[in-house]
Amino acid sequence: MSTESFEWARRQWPGLASLALAVVLVAVEAAAVSIGSTGQWTAATVLAWSVISLTIVSFLGGLAAVILRRGRRWGAAGMVVSVAANPLVLVWLFRALGNS
């Protein structure tokens, strides 16, 4: 690899990390829903609260990437996925759709 590709990776890593964390959290949230549907409420609740906390971390990481210009597009995508994956946002959205 050339030093140019290392420089690109060094500049882009905050945004990429934000997006990667957000995508992993989508999978964890799906696992929490699956576990909750089997009746294991404690484990599902712990996973859900973890996802809530970590989506905030992912969002702030994406925001930092956008502000610092370190992977702006990746960071912006991470912010969008973080908001969409947050269980509190999903509950609010489903409640709003249910009332319409």
Buried (B, 14 or more C-beta within 10 A) or exposed (E): EEEEEEEEEEBBBBBBBBBBBBBBBBEBBEBBBEBBEEEBEEEBEEBBEBBBEBBBBBBBBBBBBBEEEBBBEBBBBBBBBBBEBBBEBBEEEEEEEEEE
